[in-house]
Amino acid sequence: MALKVKAVERLLKFDKESAGKYRYVMKPEMYGSLTQQKVIKEAALRSGVSQGVMKACWDAAGEVIKAWATEGHSVALPGLGSMRFGLRSKAVENVNDVKTSLISSRRIIFTPSVDLKEELANTSVQITCIDRNGNEVKRVTSTSGEVEDPEQENGSTESGNNGSTENGGSNTGENGGGTGSLTPSGGGENTGGDNNGGGNAGGETGDNN
């Protein structure tokens, strides 16, 4: 088993007046999406139970996970890790400014188990390099690598029982959630897109949950 990645040479423009520079931009190759029915069928074959029983268990587990996660629990996902809901919001100094409109989005946060992280870390990665003319120029294979910790995403920290902040943000005390930097020096990353574009994306805000 191996993860396949393409490194495609693209013209990245960092501002409107720049002529741009060619850079190899990596992105994973997308595989087909497996339907729930196919997953249930495979799980039934591996466990030795009927598909009807497996579907009933699958549906019941999904309802339990959804109910408990929306009550604020971190819920275990068998063999995978755990999931919880979080928030992305703005931080304010004055308590009188706290309002629901500060919440910009609600998030689903998945934390992989140690076994899953080890499995991913030990999975090889095959990189195919394609130049600006569409020609394959190189292949690289990596046998192992580090797995990002979603709880410490982009240098974030977590304090107390409430969420983390991202991209250089800080979170202190039990109220959680500070704002990250909006400049490239605040832990942002520069990414190129399919439209030959690129830009600096700094941090946004902390998570509170």
Secondary structure, DSSP 4 states (H G I P E B T S, - for coil): -EEEEEEEEEEEBSSTT---EEEEEEEEPPPPPPPHHHHHHHHHHHHTS-HHHHHHHHHHHHHHHHHHHTTT--EEETTTEEEEEEEEE---SSGGG--GGGEEEEEEEEEE-HHHHHHHHTSEEEEEEE-TTS-EEEEEEES------GGGGGG--EETTEEE--TT----TTT---B--SSGGGT-EEEE-TTSBEEEE---B-B--
